[in-house]
Amino acid sequence: MKRLYSQKYDVFKHSISEYQFDGIDWIDTNAGLHVFGSWVHSESEYALFEKECASSGVTWQSANTYYNFTPSQRKVIFGFSHLS
């Protein structure tokens, strides 16, 4: 199983790097089937980015709820188990 999800993780990271996306500072974890990150731009840019991605069918979850205190930057969580 670990090898299978390692391959899916590689697909996810490759897809992100292919578009030279620099809007998220990735947080290295051993989180299994999810990747965490911190948004590095303004709130207005985040809202625009989120809207544009959703119109293309790309969504993610906010990870802010996993923090005891509101983080200074938006935190995001991406799942990648569905990738092939």
C-alpha positions, 0 to 999 in steps of 0.5 A: 500500500505504501508504494501505491500511495507513494506513487500517487503522491509523486503524481500530485507533486509532479502536477503541482511542479509542472505548472510552476505553482508557487502559491503554497508553501508545502509542509513536510509531514508523514500524513499518509493520504494528504498534503498540507500547505500554507498559502503565501499570498493575500486573502484576496488572491486566495479567494480568486485562486479558490474560485478559479480552481473550483470552476475547473473542478479542483477543490481542497479543504481548509486546514485552519480548523485543525489549529487551536489558534487561527493561523496567520496564513491560510492552511490547506489540505489536499487529498491525492488517493484518487490520482492515477 
